[in-house]
Amino acid sequence: MNPGPFSAVSKSSLAFGLLSASIVILLTTAFVHLPGAHAGAPSASSTQPPAYLPSISDMMIETIQPRHERIWSAEQAGDWEFAAYELGNLRGAFGRLGRAHPMEQNTPLPDMIESVTKHPFEDLKVAIDRKDDAAFGRAYDTLSEACNSCHQALNHGTVVIGRPAGTSQSDLIFGKAGR
């Protein structure tokens, strides 16, 4: 008796292979049609929390206002190096604010920020580089007025920025770097 081209072992291997392939195809098809099975696809049952985007107010209170105040405190302590450092941080914080919130009340926020802070930032840098107390005071007040003009334009005129009064509650120690 001639078993032909397929022996009993070959036939069972072929059957097992076809069964396995069928199962893989079924599972793949089912997986592809599951909600959220694709990378990046939104899913109603997703357990990932939504990305946190701080509000403009949060960013002002948490990053911008403290840096503005620290620039003043550093200058008052004669720590020009730290004042320069915080000026760079303040510029960066305003940049992040504009990228996070590109529009506010139909106003391009990055453009508004740039238009009101450009010259005060330049004047502050010059005053800090020269260690010029009088020029620093003028530039700081100009920056504060620029902040207030934005607050007014965006209907937040109740928020008024100026020179810090009294002692800061900060834990920073000025003029101690490298000692």
MODELLER restraints for C-alpha pairs under 7 A, 6 or more apart:
rsr = mdl.restraints
at = mdl.atoms
rsr.add(forms.Gaussian(group=physical.xy_distance, feature=features.Distance(at['CA:31:A'], at['CA:37:A']), mean=6.53, stdev=0.5))
rsr.add(forms.Gaussian(group=physical.xy_distance, feature=features.Distance(at['CA:35:A'], at['CA:43:A']), mean=6.06, stdev=0.5))
rsr.add(forms.Gaussian(group=physical.xy_distance, feature=features.Distance(at['CA:36:A'], at['CA:42:A']), mean=5.87, stdev=0.5))
rsr.add(forms.Gaussian(group=physical.xy_distance, feature=features.Distance(at['CA:36:A'], at['CA:43:A']), mean=4.76, stdev=0.5))
rsr.add(forms.Gaussian(group=physical.xy_distance, feature=features.Distance(at['CA:56:A'], at['CA:97:A']), mean=6.96, stdev=0.5))
rsr.add(forms.Gaussian(group=physical.xy_distance, feature=features.Distance(at['CA:59:A'], at['CA:97:A']), mean=6.82, stdev=0.5))
rsr.add(forms.Gaussian(group=physical.xy_distance, feature=features.Distance(at['CA:63:A'], at['CA:93:A']), mean=6.46, stdev=0.5))
rsr.add(forms.Gaussian(group=physical.xy_distance, feature=features.Distance(at['CA:64:A'], at['CA:90:A']), mean=6.07, stdev=0.5))
rsr.add(forms.Gaussian(group=physical.xy_distance, feature=features.Distance(at['CA:64:A'], at['CA:93:A']), mean=6.14, stdev=0.5))
rsr.add(forms.Gaussian(group=physical.xy_distance, feature=features.Distance(at['CA:67:A'], at['CA:86:A']), mean=5.93, stdev=0.5))
rsr.add(forms.Gaussian(group=physical.xy_distance, feature=features.Distance(at['CA:67:A'], at['CA:90:A']), mean=5.73, stdev=0.5))
rsr.add(forms.Gaussian(group=physical.xy_distance, feature=features.Distance(at['CA:68:A'], at['CA:90:A']), mean=6.79, stdev=0.5))
rsr.add(forms.Gaussian(group=physical.xy_distance, feature=features.Distance(at['CA:69:A'], at['CA:164:A']), mean=6.48, stdev=0.5))
rsr.add(forms.Gaussian(group=physical.xy_distance, feature=features.Distance(at['CA:70:A'], at['CA:86:A']), mean=6.86, stdev=0.5))
rsr.add(forms.Gaussian(group=physical.xy_distance, feature=features.Distance(at['CA:71:A'], at['CA:83:A']), mean=4.69, stdev=0.5))
rsr.add(forms.Gaussian(group=physical.xy_distance, feature=features.Distance(at['CA:71:A'], at['CA:86:A']), mean=5.77, stdev=0.5))
rsr.add(forms.Gaussian(group=physical.xy_distance, feature=features.Distance(at['CA:71:A'], at['CA:87:A']), mean=6.51, stdev=0.5))
rsr.add(forms.Gaussian(group=physical.xy_distance, feature=features.Distance(at['CA:74:A'], at['CA:80:A']), mean=6.55, stdev=0.5))
rsr.add(forms.Gaussian(group=physical.xy_distance, feature=features.Distance(at['CA:74:A'], at['CA:82:A']), mean=6.06, stdev=0.5))
rsr.add(forms.Gaussian(group=physical.xy_distance, feature=features.Distance(at['CA:74:A'], at['CA:83:A']), mean=5.19, stdev=0.5))
rsr.add(forms.Gaussian(group=physical.xy_distance, feature=features.Distance(at['CA:74:A'], at['CA:174:A']), mean=6.19, stdev=0.5))
rsr.add(forms.Gaussian(group=physical.xy_distance, feature=features.Distance(at['CA:75:A'], at['CA:83:A']), mean=6.03, stdev=0.5))
rsr.add(forms.Gaussian(group=physical.xy_distance, feature=features.Distance(at['CA:77:A'], at['CA:174:A']), mean=6.31, stdev=0.5))
rsr.add(forms.Gaussian(group=physical.xy_distance, feature=features.Distance(at['CA:79:A'], at['CA:174:A']), mean=6.09, stdev=0.5))
rsr.add(forms.Gaussian(group=physical.xy_distance, feature=features.Distance(at['CA:79:A'], at['CA:175:A']), mean=5.12, stdev=0.5))
rsr.add(forms.Gaussian(group=physical.xy_distance, feature=features.Distance(at['CA:80:A'], at['CA:128:A']), mean=5.99, stdev=0.5))
rsr.add(forms.Gaussian(group=physical.xy_distance, feature=features.Distance(at['CA:80:A'], at['CA:131:A']), mean=6.62, stdev=0.5))
rsr.add(forms.Gaussian(group=physical.xy_distance, feature=features.Distance(at['CA:84:A'], at['CA:125:A']), mean=6.95, stdev=0.5))
rsr.add(forms.Gaussian(group=physical.xy_distance, feature=features.Distance(at['CA:84:A'], at['CA:128:A']), mean=6.40, stdev=0.5))
rsr.add(forms.Gaussian(group=physical.xy_distance, feature=features.Distance(at['CA:98:A'], at['CA:109:A']), mean=5.49, stdev=0.5))
rsr.add(forms.Gaussian(group=physical.xy_distance, feature=features.Distance(at['CA:98:A'], at['CA:110:A']), mean=4.38, stdev=0.5))
rsr.add(forms.Gaussian(group=physical.xy_distance, feature=features.Distance(at['CA:101:A'], at['CA:109:A']), mean=6.81, stdev=0.5))
rsr.add(forms.Gaussian(group=physical.xy_distance, feature=features.Distance(at['CA:102:A'], at['CA:108:A']), mean=5.71, stdev=0.5))
rsr.add(forms.Gaussian(group=physical.xy_distance, feature=features.Distance(at['CA:102:A'], at['CA:109:A']), mean=5.32, stdev=0.5))
rsr.add(forms.Gaussian(group=physical.xy_distance, feature=features.Distance(at['CA:102:A'], at['CA:110:A']), mean=6.17, stdev=0.5))
rsr.add(forms.Gaussian(group=physical.xy_distance, feature=features.Distance(at['CA:103:A'], at['CA:109:A']), mean=5.28, stdev=0.5))
rsr.add(forms.Gaussian(group=physical.xy_distance, feature=features.Distance(at['CA:116:A'], at['CA:146:A']), mean=5.36, stdev=0.5))
rsr.add(forms.Gaussian(group=physical.xy_distance, feature=features.Distance(at['CA:117:A'], at['CA:143:A']), mean=6.48, stdev=0.5))
rsr.add(forms.Gaussian(group=physical.xy_distance, feature=features.Distance(at['CA:117:A'], at['CA:146:A']), mean=6.51, stdev=0.5))
rsr.add(forms.Gaussian(group=physical.xy_distance, feature=features.Distance(at['CA:120:A'], at['CA:139:A']), mean=5.58, stdev=0.5))
rsr.add(forms.Gaussian(group=physical.xy_distance, feature=features.Distance(at['CA:120:A'], at['CA:142:A']), mean=5.96, stdev=0.5))
rsr.add(forms.Gaussian(group=physical.xy_distance, feature=features.Distance(at['CA:120:A'], at['CA:143:A']), mean=5.07, stdev=0.5))
rsr.add(forms.Gaussian(group=physical.xy_distance, feature=features.Distance(at['CA:123:A'], at['CA:139:A']), mean=5.58, stdev=0.5))
rsr.add(forms.Gaussian(group=physical.xy_distance, feature=features.Distance(at['CA:124:A'], at['CA:136:A']), mean=5.83, stdev=0.5))
rsr.add(forms.Gaussian(group=physical.xy_distance, feature=features.Distance(at['CA:124:A'], at['CA:139:A']), mean=5.30, stdev=0.5))
rsr.add(forms.Gaussian(group=physical.xy_distance, feature=features.Distance(at['CA:124:A'], at['CA:140:A']), mean=6.68, stdev=0.5))
rsr.add(forms.Gaussian(group=physical.xy_distance, feature=features.Distance(at['CA:127:A'], at['CA:135:A']), mean=5.38, stdev=0.5))
rsr.add(forms.Gaussian(group=physical.xy_distance, feature=features.Distance(at['CA:127:A'], at['CA:136:A']), mean=4.95, stdev=0.5))
rsr.add(forms.Gaussian(group=physical.xy_distance, feature=features.Distance(at['CA:128:A'], at['CA:136:A']), mean=6.66, stdev=0.5))
rsr.add(forms.Gaussian(group=physical.xy_distance, feature=features.Distance(at['CA:141:A'], at['CA:162:A']), mean=6.79, stdev=0.5))
rsr.add(forms.Gaussian(group=physical.xy_distance, feature=features.Distance(at['CA:144:A'], at['CA:161:A']), mean=5.49, stdev=0.5))
rsr.add(forms.Gaussian(group=physical.xy_distance, feature=features.Distance(at['CA:144:A'], at['CA:162:A']), mean=5.49, stdev=0.5))
rsr.add(forms.Gaussian(group=physical.xy_distance, feature=features.Distance(at['CA:147:A'], at['CA:161:A']), mean=6.85, stdev=0.5))
rsr.add(forms.Gaussian(group=physical.xy_distance, feature=features.Distance(at['CA:148:A'], at['CA:160:A']), mean=5.77, stdev=0.5))
rsr.add(forms.Gaussian(group=physical.xy_distance, feature=features.Distance(at['CA:148:A'], at['CA:161:A']), mean=6.23, stdev=0.5))
rsr.add(forms.Gaussian(group=physical.xy_distance, feature=features.Distance(at['CA:151:A'], at['CA:157:A']), mean=5.05, stdev=0.5))
rsr.add(forms.Gaussian(group=physical.xy_distance, feature=features.Distance(at['CA:151:A'], at['CA:159:A']), mean=6.55, stdev=0.5))
